[in-house]
Amino acid sequence: MSYYDIDAILTDAQKVPCTFEVDVPGLGYLESSSSSPDIKAGTRIQLPLWLAEMLAVSQRLGTLTNVITLDIPTALAPRVQNALKADPRTVELRALATHFYGLGERVLGLFEEDELCDVLINTYKLRAAEIADLAHNPQGAIGGEAGAFLRGLDEEERQLFRTAHESSKAMKLYMGDRTAGKK
């Protein structure tokens, strides 16, 4: 991951739920439903991942208590994990988070969730096989269930589809040139 990687920047900008553990003066504007100038302890709010991560690890930086407690994002909630366990191909990851796997990777760095790790790995394996099949057989990918599946791909999966499709086209071109030379 590079400092200038747009996908990393967009992943860091995704909102995650968190709960403030202390009163924070002057930041009431972060909570749109409040007219108070301050954030009170116990307030639940959605913050960008980069900010929530910094505030969550603040205890290590010398404060007596954590400023916030991070919660698992709704895109990775147990309900979503159960749907992914049942059939990963039916879940529209893009609707949950445009950078779903990037968010999962960052969350796994913050939480020790072995089950979530296994779910994400199995999801990627099953969906990658489906993506490769659709990339090599583009006629079947135009409509129906395959079209709905492709619309639900997150950014990493879309890049995988483009790469697999381009390699399939290049291989067909190469094989066509080789067979034409044998005649």
C-alpha positions in Angstrom: 0.0 0.0 0.0 1.4 3.3 -1.1 0.8 6.8 0.3 -0.5 7.8 -3.1 -2.7 4.7 -3.6 -6.2 6.0 -4.2 -7.8 2.7 -3.1 -6.0 3.0 0.2 -7.2 6.6 0.6 -10.8 5.6 -0.2 -10.6 2.6 2.2 -9.4 4.9 5.0 -12.3 7.3 4.3 -15.0 4.7 4.9 -17.1 5.4 8.0 -16.9 3.0 11.0 -19.1 3.0 14.2 -17.5 4.0 17.4 -18.5 5.1 20.9 -16.8 8.0 22.8 -15.5 7.0 26.2 -14.8 10.5 27.4 -16.3 14.0 27.0 -14.6 15.8 24.2 -15.0 19.6 24.2 -15.5 21.5 21.0 -16.3 18.6 18.7 -20.1 18.5 18.9 -20.3 19.4 15.2 -19.2 15.8 14.4 -22.6 14.6 15.6 -25.1 16.1 13.3 -28.1 15.3 15.5 -26.8 17.3 18.5 -26.9 21.0 19.2 -24.3 20.7 21.9 -20.8 22.1 21.3 -19.3 19.0 23.0 -19.3 15.3 22.5 -20.4 13.5 25.7 -19.1 10.1 26.9 -21.3 7.3 25.5 -22.1 9.0 22.3 -22.2 6.7 19.3 -21.0 8.2 16.0 -19.6 7.2 12.6 -16.1 8.4 11.9 -13.7 7.9 9.0 -11.6 4.8 9.6 -8.3 6.8 9.7 -9.6 9.0 12.5 -11.3 6.3 14.4 -8.2 4.2 14.4 -6.0 7.0 15.7 -8.5 7.8 18.5 -8.9 4.1 19.4 -5.2 3.6 20.0 -4.8 6.8 21.9 -4.4 5.0 25.2 -1.0 3.9 24.0 -0.1 7.5 23.4 -0.2 8.4 27.1 -3.9 9.1 27.9 -5.4 7.3 30.9 -8.4 5.9 29.0 -9.3 5.3 25.4 -10.9 8.2 23.7 -13.2 5.9 21.7 -14.2 2.2 21.4 -14.3 0.9 17.9 -17.2 -1.4 16.8 -17.2 -3.8 13.9 -18.5 -1.9 10.8 -21.9 -3.0 9.5 -20.3 -4.2 6.3 -18.6 -6.9 8.4 -21.3 -7.5 11.0 -22.2 -11.0 12.0 -25.4 -10.8 9.8 -23.2 -10.2 6.7 -20.7 -12.9 7.8 -23.6 -15.4 8.0 -24.7 -14.4 4.5 -21.2 -14.8 3.2 -20.9 -18.3 4.9 -24.2 -19.4 3.2 -23.3 -18.3 -0.3 -20.7 -15.5 -1.0 -21.8 -15.1 -4.6 -25.2 -13.8 -3.6 -23.9 -10.9 -1.5 -23.4 -7.5 -3.2 -20.2 -6.5 -1.6 -20.2 -3.1 -3.4 -23.4 -2.1 -1.6 -21.8 -2.9 1.7 -18.5 -1.1 1.1 -16.9 -0.2 -2.3 -13.5 -1.3 -0.9 -14.9 -4.3 1.1 -11.7 -6.4 1.3 -9.6 -3.3 2.1 -11.9 -2.5 4.9 -11.8 -6.1 6.1 -8.0 -6.0 6.0 -7.8 -2.9 8.1 -10.4 -4.1 10.6 -8.5 -7.4 11.0 -5.5 -5.3 12.0 -7.5 -3.7 14.8 -9.5 -6.7 16.0 -8.5 -10.2 16.7 -11.4 -11.9 14.7 -10.3 -15.3 13.5 -13.8 -16.2 12.3 -14.0 -13.0 10.2 -10.6 -13.7 8.7 -11.7 -17.2 7.6 -15.0 -15.8 6.2 -13.1 -13.2 4.2 -10.6 -15.7 2.8 -13.3 -18.2 1.8 -15.4 -15.4 0.3 -12.5 -14.2 -1.8 -11.6 -17.7 -3.0 -15.2 -18.6 -4.1 -15.9 -15.2 -5.7 -12.5 -15.2 -7.5 -13.3 -18.5 -9.1 -16.7 -17.1 -10.3 -15.0 -13.9 -11.5 -12.4 -15.8 -13.5 -15.1 -18.0 -15.1 -17.2 -14.9 -16.1 -14.1 -13.1 -17.4 -13.2 -16.0 -19.7 -16.8 -16.5 -20.9 -18.0 -12.9 -21.3 -21.1 -13.9 -23.3 -22.6 -15.5 -20.2 -21.8 -12.5 -18.1 -24.1 -10.1 -19.9 -27.4 -10.7 -18.2 -29.3 -12.6 -15.5 -27.7 -13.7 -12.3 -24.2 -13.2 -13.7 -24.9 -9.5 -14.5 -26.2 -8.9 -11.0 -23.1 -10.6 -9.6 -20.8 -8.4 -11.6 -22.6 -5.3 -10.5 -22.0 -6.3 -6.9 -18.2 -6.6 -7.2 -16.1 -4.5 -4.9 -13.2 -2.5 -6.4 -10.5 -5.2 -5.9 -12.8 -7.8 -7.6 -13.5 -5.4 -10.5 -9.8 -5.1 -11.0 -9.4 -8.9 -10.9 -12.2 -9.2 -13.5 -10.6 -6.7 -15.8 -7.2 -8.4 -15.5 -8.6 -11.8 -16.1 -10.7 -10.6 -19.1 -7.7 -8.9 -20.7 -5.5 -11.9 -20.2 -8.2 -14.1 -21.7 -8.3 -11.9 -24.8 -4.6 -11.8 -25.1 -4.4 -15.6 -24.9 -7.0 -16.0 -27.6 -5.1 -13.6 -29.8 -1.9 -15.4 -29.2 -3.4 -18.8 -29.9 -5.1 -17.5 -33.0 -1.7 -16.2 -34.3 -0.1 -19.6 -33.6 -2.7 -21.6 -35.3 -2.8 -19.3 -38.3 1.0 -19.8 -38.7 0.7 -23.6 -38.8 -1.6 -23.5 -41.9 
